[in-house]
Amino acid sequence: MMATEVKQTTRAQESTNAIERLYITMRHLLNRGFYKPSGVSGNALRTALLLLRPEIYGTIAEEKAELNGLIYVLERLPEGIEECRFINLTSDEGFAKSHLRPIVPPKRRRNCYRIDDEQMNIEITRGRSDIYDILTHLTFLFVESGKISKRVLVDDGTSTIRDWDKLSEFVLLEEKDNEQREVALIHCANILGRTFDEVVNIQNKLKTPEDPDRFLNVIYWLGKLAIEEETTGNKRTITFSPLLRERLGHHIHGEKWADKIKATLKEHNLMSRPLHIISANMHSVMNSLFAKKALAEEFPDNESLDIYEALGSDKNRSLNKKVKNLAQSNGMIFLDDESGANIDVQIFDTAKFGSESCCYQLPADVPEEEKPVIFVMDYAFGEQAYETIDELLKPMEDGKEKIFLNVDSVSIMGKAGILEGGKGDLMIPSAHIFEGTADNYPFNNELSGSDFEGHGLKVMEGTMVTVLGTSLQNRDILQFFNESTWNVIGLEMEGVHYQKAIQSASQIRKSIKKDVKVRYAYYASDNPLETGSTLASGGLGTTGVKPTYLITDRILKQIFNS
């Protein structure tokens, strides 16, 4: 009798299982209300992450420390979190009214509060994706801190190696000089299993004028808390506040956000006018509409991208002010977010554009009541995209009357990971599929690859996968998506959520017109299939200027000529 051949699971299948386990575990912990990273539940998260080995976290599964991943994570978590034994995820519970100063991570708009020496509270106002993001990053930190404790504890955990003692001495010094710093970095490199060069490089990336030793402090605290867990049983704990658990999924912030917008549109008599929604950053649409006219003296060459590169630099605040002033004197309304959604908004009323103010022209015969209103919202985060657009597209209830928005189009532009190409290249999707489910959302994209040809950028057309978290992707899953019949060209976090809200509003709830136009275009922030090209390898710099303004230009041309 022939032996039955047992089919081995592929790395892509193992990775998919690991992602599912991570999400199921995280949801379970959220329902339960707390967990200890070094307990059974914490270990389940850690094991799944180590099995997955996401590209962004590089050498997480090896003994040596992962340094680029560490920077990526620290930019998305509040400063000082490595010192805290208790991390509490909360809803918006009024901490802003207390004496506590909010700490906002550089790469994520979320308010965090250092309650005392041992506790950090992180406010969650952007839904479950935010929680998954934080828990994944925290699990990475706990894995790295565990590596440090393993390397420094000797004699069955009763004493520590000399390198650790010397690093601790340096961190606790009041006055420090450069020679002592270099010696401490040598000890640190030995603890982390990294070269002195690598450690100095990370030290320079992380240092700030207020905290020149941030890197050494982070390593010291990560190690200290892990060592104390091993030796004293004082365990770190992550809790989810009762109010957060109760409010999650109820669109509390999205509803507040959308209500304010609709009230503003009504106040300015814009409810019946054709509305074009654009999800983008807070500068590209305003700059595309007004910059060339506002800065005609400074930048006489109308075709050059120099003007946008200059506007993107912190040094040129006066130029930005000039563009903003022209925009505001020509009908731009800016709504600073106060709902907790962390999504600012700009409203452009084209009927108020002066004859020589805007770089785009409407056809001469468009009557006033049909002149478009362009509504720009800052990027949503993951599932929050569904919450905000779903609430925005609902009719406004004024007493017993329902006032429907006259939505003509919804355009989404953003950054995504590309699977064939490099930073700055373009992706034009024809469908979004939701990772880990069978959900798929085909649509008719008003933008096509031919709109972007001839500009020196690679343009991909095909399916895009909406992932549960960019920090959970690994090469095997992405390779599978790319090479299978799904024909996936890239990955991002919001597409499915936007499209789900648009489809339910236009096809099922009938709160907007059935033939609403949709436009999706993304530019590549990284190629996770190329070694050294993940998000952890750094930002786009000026590479992002060309694709950003090219996409914005195509969206605006379609709006002005529709």
N, C-alpha and C positions, 0 to 999 in steps of 0.2 A: 504494500500500500504506500502511495506517495504521501510524504509528510506535507501537511498544509503549510503553505508559506505565510508567515506572519508579516503583515505589512507594517513597516516601521513608520511612526509618525514623523513628518518632516519638521524641520526647525520652524517653518512658517506656522504649522499647525500647533506646535508646542507654544509658540509665542502668542498665537491667538487665544489659546487656553489660558495663558498667563494673564493676558489683558482682561479676559472675562473674570478670572478669579480675583484680580485686583479690584475691579469695579463692584463685584458682588460683595467682597469683603468690606470695601469702603462704605457701601450702602448699609451693610449690616452694622458697622461700627456707628454710623450716623444714627440709626434707629436705636441702638443700644445706649448711646449718649456719651461714651468715653472709651478709651483704651490705653493700655500701657505699651509703648513701642517695643519693650523687651519682653512683653508677655506673649501669650499664645497668638492673639490677634495680630499684634505687631509683627510677630515672626512670620505669620501668613503673608502679610504685605511684603515683608523683606524678601522672603523666599521667592514670591512671584516676580518681584522686581529683578532679583538676581538671575532668575531663569530667563526673563525677558531680555535683559541686558540692552536697554534702549541706546541708540546711537548717541544721543545727547549726553548720556552719562559715561561715555567712553569706557574707562577701565574699572567700572564699578565692581565687576565680578573678580577682579584680580586683587592680590594682596596689597599692591602699592596704591597710594591715594590717587583719586581722580581730581585733577586741578582745574581744567577748563569747565567741567561739570559743576564744580564748586562755585566758580564765579557766576555761572549761569543761574544757579539756584539762589545765591546770595543777592543777586540783583532783583529777585522776585519775592524775597522774604524780607520782613522788617529788620533793620539793623538791631543787633543785640539779641536776636532770637536764640543764638547758640548758647547764651548764658542762662536761658530760662528752662526750669524743670517742668513748669506747668504752662501748657499752651491751650488757650481757650478760644474756640471758634464761636462767634456770637452773631446775632442779627444786629441791626442798627438799634442800639438800646440806650441812646442818649449820652454816650461817653463824651461827645463833642461839647456838651454843656458843662463838663467837669473841668477841673484844673489841669487834666492830663493833656499833653501835647500829642497830636496824632503823628505817627511815624508812617510815611508813605514810601514803599519800596520804589527804587528808580524805574523799574520796568513793569510795574503793575499798579494800577490806581486802586489801592484799597487802604482804608484807614486802620492802623494798628496802634494799640496803646500799651505801653509798658506800665503795668499796674504796680509792681514792686520789683525787688531784686530777682524774684524767682518766677514771675508770671507775665506772659505776653497775651493780650487779647487781640484777635484778628477779626475785623468786621466783615461779614459775608453779605454783600448786597447784590451779587451777580449770579446767584443760583448755584446749582450743583457743580457745574464745570469748575467754578472757583474753588470749591471744597476739594474736588479731585486733584486739581492743580497743586494746591497747598499740601495735601497729604502725600502726594507723590514726591514733592520736593523735600518734605520733612523726612520721608522714608530714606531718601538718598542721604540726607545729613546724618541720620541715625546709623546707616550702613557705614559711612565714612568714620563716624566717631567710634563705632565698634572696632574698626580696623586699627585705630590709634590705640585703643585700650589693650587690644590683643598684643600689639607690638611692644608696649611699654611695661606691662605687668609681668613680673618674673617671680620665681620661687612660689609657685602655686598662688599667685595673686597677693602675696603679702608685701612685696616691695616693687619699686619701679626702677627702670634702667637709668643710667647716668644722664643720657641725652634728655630725658623727660625732666629730671631734676633741674638741669641747667636751663632748659626752656622756661620752666616754672619760675625759677629765680629771676630771669630776665623780665618776664611779663609783669612780675610783682614789684619791680624796681620803680622808684619815684622818678629819678633822673636817668636818662638813657643816652648813650652816645653811639655813633655809627659803628665803632669797632665792636662794641658789645652786641649791637644789632646783627652784625655779620656772623659773629660766633653763634648767636642764637639761631640764625638761619641755617648754619651748618648742622647744628643739633636737630633742627626741625626737618631738614632734608633727610637725615638718617632715619628719623621716626617714620616719615612718610614713604620711604623707599624711593625717593626722587633725587635727581641731581641738584647740586647747589644752584646751577644756572636756572633750572626750571622753577625752583622755589623763589629765587630773586625776581624772576620775571612776573610771577603771580603776586609777590609782595608789592611790586611797582604798580601793577594793575589795580590792586585793592586799596592802596594807601590813600588817605585823604589828608588835607592840611590839619584837620582836628585830630585825626587818628593815624599817625604815620605807621603804626604797628598793627593795623587792623587784621592782616593775615595771620600774624603770630598769635594775636588775641583769640581769633576764631578757632585756630587749631588747639590752643590751650584749653578753651572752654569746652569744645567738642570732646576732647580727651578727658578733661576733668570730670564732666558729668557721667561719661561712660565708665570711668574708673570707679567713681562713687557708687554707681549702680552695682558694679561687680563686688565691691568690697564692703559696702554698708547696707546694700539693699534699698537705698533711696532711689526709687524708680521715677523716670520721667512719665508724665501723664498728659494725654490730649483729651480735652472734653468739648462737647458740643452743647451750647446753652439750650435750655428748654424752649425759649422763644424762637431760636433759630430753627429747631426741629419742627416747631408748630407752623412757622411761616413759610418754610421752603415749598416751592412749587405753587405758591398762591399769588404770584405776580404783584406783590405789594408795591415794590419799587417801580416796576414797569408801568403799573396803572397810574401811580402818582406822576411819573415822568410824562406819560401820554396825555393825561388830563391837562397838565400845564401847557403842553404844546397846542392842544386843540383850543384851549381858552385863549391863547395868544393869537391863533389863526382867526378865531371868531372876532376878537377885539379889533383886529386890523381888516375885517371884512374879506378874508381870504378863503373862507370855507368852501365856496362854490367854484373857485378858480381851479384850473388844471394843476394838480400837485405832482411834482416829480421828486420822489424820495431817493436820496443818494447816501449810502453808508460808505464813508471815507474818512480821511483824517480831517483836522480842522484848518488846513491851510490850502490844499491843492485846488479846491473849487473856487475859493475866494481869490487866490492868486491868479488862476486861469482867467477868471472873469475880469479882474481889474488891474493886475500888476503891470502889464505892458503900457497901459494908459497912464497909470499913476507914476511910473518910473521912466517915462519916455526920455527925459533928459539924461538920467544916469545910465540908461541902457538903450541907445538908439537902434542897435541891431535887433530887429523884431523876431528874427528866426532863431536866435541863439538861446541855449538853455542856461546861460550864465546867470540870467536874472533869477531863475528859480534856485540855482545853487547858492547864490548870494542870500536869497531870502531864507534859505534853510540854515544859515549860519548864525550862531548866537551873537556874533560881532555886529550884525547889521540890524539891530533892533529898530533903528530910526527908519529904515526902508520898510520894515513890516508895518510900522505905525502909519506910514504914509498910505500903504495899500489899504489898511484897515479903515483909515479915515475916509478914503474915497468910497469904500464899500458902504460904510455907515451913512454917508451923506447921499447914497443912492439906494436907500431902502433896505439895507441888511439889518436884520434883527438877530442879536446874539443872546441865547438863553444859557446861562451858566447853570449846570445841573445842581439842584438842591434836593433831589428825590432820593439820593443814595445810589442811583443806578450808575453814576459816574460816566454818563454819556452827555456831553455838551451838544448844543444844537445851533445851527445857523439857518435863518430863513431869508431867502433872497426874493424880493418882489420885482419881477422884471418890468412891471408897469412903471416902477419908480426909477428905472435906470435912465440917467441923462443921455442926451444924444451922443456925446463924445466920451462917455465914461466906461462903457463895456467893450470888451474885445470881441464879442459875438453879437450878431444882429438878428433880430426877428424879422420875418417877412413883413413888408410894409403894410399889408392889408389885414393884420391880426387885430381884431377889436379889443378894447381894454379888458373886457370881462373874460377874454380867452387867453390873455397873456399868462404864461406859466409862472408858477411859484416853485422855486427850487428849495427843497428842504434837505439840509445836510446834517447827518447825525454821525457822531464819532463812532469808532468801532465798538461793537458789542463783544462780549466774551462768551464763546461756546453757547450753551443752552439759553443764555440771556438774550441771544438774537431772536429766539422764538418769543420770549416773554415781551420784549419791547415792540417788535413789529406787530405781533398779535394784538396787543393793547392799542397800538396806534391806529390800526386799520378798522377797529370797531367804531360804530357811529357814536357821535357825541350826544349824550342825553341832556336835553334842555327842558326841564319840567317833564311834560308827557311827550314832547316832540323828540324825534330822533333826527339828528343832522348827519348826513353821510359825507365823508370826504370824497372829493372828485379826483381819485388817484389815477394818473395817466401811466406812470411808470415807476418801477423800483429798480435802482441800479446799485450793485454791490461791487466795490473794488477793494482789494486788500492784498496782504502778503500771504504766500503759501510756500510749502516745500515742493520743489519740482523733482520729477524722477528722471527726466532726460533733459539736460541743459544745466545752466549755472545761474548764479545770482543775477537778478535783473531781467532774466528772460520771462516771457509771458505765457499764461495759461488761459485759454478761453473754454470754459466747460459747456458740455451739452447735457450733462446730468450730474446729480450729486448722489452718492451712495453713502449710507451710514454704516461705519465700521462696526462689526460685531453683531449686525442685524441683517435681515433680508430687505430692509427699507431702501427703496430707490426712488429718486425724484427726477425724471426726465423733464426737460422744458425747452421751449423755443427761445434761444438766446438771440437778442437783437444785435449783439456784437458778434463778429466772426473773425477768423484768423486773417482774412484778406484786409480788414480794416487797419491792421497793424504792420503790414508788410513794407519792406523797403526802409526800415529804420535801424538795421544792424542788430536787431534782437531776434532771438529764436522764438517762434510762436507755436505753441502746442495746442491742439484742439482734441477734446475727448472727455472722459469721465473724471470727476474729482471725488476723492473720498473725504468725508467729514469724519475726523477722528475724535475719539473721546478725550484726547489730550496729546499735544504735540510731543510732550516729554516721554510718551510711552511707545514711540515708534522704533522698531528695529529693522535692520537691513533685510531680514528674511521675509517679514510680512510685506514690506514695501516692494521687494523684488517680485513676490508672488502677485501683488496687485498689478505691477507694471507689466509682467510677462503673461498674465492670464487673459482670458477673453473679456475681462472687465475693462481692459484698455484704459487703465488709470494713468493720468498724466501728472497728478499732484495731490497734495493733502493739505487740508486746512481745518478749522474748527467750527465754522459757523454756517456754511452753505446750506446744509440740510435744514437747519433750524429756521433760517430765513425763508427757504422755499416752502417748508411745511406751513408757515404762517401765511404766506402769500396765497398758496393753493387753497387753504381752508377759507380764507376771506373771499377769494374770487370765485371758487367753484362750489363751496358748500354753504357758507354763511351768507354769501351774496352781499357783503357789506361794501365791496368795491366792484368795479366792472369786470366782467368775465375775461375780456381780452386785454387786461392790463399788461403792459410791456415789461419784460424783465431783461436786465443786462447784468451779466457776471463777467468780471475779468480780474485776474490775479497776476502779481509779479513775484518772481522767486526770491525768497529771503535766504534760501539755502538749498542744497541738494543732499538730503540725508543718505543717499546711496554712495556719495563720494566721501572717502575718508578725509577728514579735516574740513568738510564743508557743512557741518551741522550748524544749528543756531548757536551752539556753544562756542563756535569759532569767531563770534563777533558780529557786529551790525553790518549794514549795507554801505554806510558812508554815502558818498555822492552817487554810487551805482544805482540807488533807488530813485534818483531824481527823474531820469529819462522815462522809465516805464510808468512812474506815478503820473507825470504830466501828460504822457501820451494817452493813457487810459482816460484821464479826466477830460482831455480834449475831445476824444471820440464820444464820450457820454454827452458832453455839453453840445457838441455839433448835432447829435441826434435830437436832443431836447429842443434846441432852437429851430430845427428844421422839421419838427414832427407836425 
